Amino acid sequence: MFNLNDYFEEALALLDRESLCYRDRLDLGGHIVDLATHSPILRAQFLPALAHLASESESDADLTILYADSSGTTSSLKAPPMDLFNGQGYAATIDQNDVQIFYQPWLRQVFLYSRLRRIGLYWVINPEEVPWWEMTFSFRIIFHWWSRDQDLQLMHAGAISEDGKRGWLIPGPSGSGKSTSCLQLLLSGRYYLGDDYVILRTKPPFKVHSLYQSAKINHDNFDERFTDLHSQLRNPQSYRDQKAILHIGEHYPDRLLKSADLVGILVPRIASPRVAQSTTSAVSAAKALMSIAPTTLHHLPHHRAEAFSKISTVVNAAPCYQWLLGSDKHLLTESFGRVTSDEGRKNA
């Protein structure tokens, strides 16, 4: 019989025996996160997406994440029974009220988290086997678990600010145009908080916090719209097999924003290729919620009821718009400017 609490203790004991000499500290919207590993390779893989949040705060940590790989440790963590987990890495038959686990056997990596201790653990067999996408949203599942007991929610969304103070949430599934829009708006002079995952403060005052500085664009879209950014690619040799990855803080540090007040929500949808103009139209909170919640809940299978409740609170409190994205990039940025100005006049 698999006991999750015992498994967590075993993993924690293995990590405690290692020399976790590489330590980093982050500030995520006023919450301090400590990272520790024995592996310079893993650190080089996971830290860059989070590097813009580096902090020298001496406050106690709100979350601690320990991470390791078997190739560089004296002992190896045994994999949990694979038949307990579904395709999303979730085990419905295991009590996860305190300790939580995420495991996809074919990726040979394990995520664990203790709510009582606020400690997250990550273990992978070999650092060379870390999927490229995991490095763009480092420890995503652990941040989701941790946010359960905070006034926070990890969102599958981008976020952009017009003035560096007030931010717009741009949620949507892959292919909805959110990443393209966020990068295009950044290049037009706006402020960037993220294009794939951000953290929302889900009680007033509502805020959006940057989590990852890694922008990801499908290679065909990148080649069509952003070829002049090729020198900024993190993966110039492999972007056509993965996605085009850029670290915004390396090239646009003055426009990478860590936090902003949430002013509204833009739900993107790509128009017909024959349509050049981008337009916005107000939508009800209920319709916006049905466009926003499913993609986040699909990617984050744990405590979905709590996550849905938090998302609902924010959506019901914020102005919501459908954003129909036309093919002309200049008209796209103009449409964002218009809705920002209109909402600003309402709140003036």
Secondary structure, 3 states (H helix, E strand, C coil): CCCHHHHHHHHHHHHHCCCCCEEEEEEECCEEEEEEECCHHHHHHHCHHHHHHECCCCCCCCEEEEEEEHHHCCCCCCCCCHHHCCCCCCCCCCCCCCEEEEEEHHHCEEEEEECCCCEEEEEECCHHHCCHHHHCCCCHHHHHHHHCCCCEEEEEEEEEECCCCEEEEEECCCCCCHHHHHHHHHHCCCEEEECCEEEEECCCCCEEEECCCEEEECHHHHHHHCHHHHHHCCCCCCCCCCCEEEEHHHHCHHHECCEEEEEEEEEEEECCCCCCCCEEEECCHHHHHHHHHHHHHHHCCCCHHHHHHHHHHHHHHCCEEEEEECCCHHHHHHHHHHHHHHHHHHHC
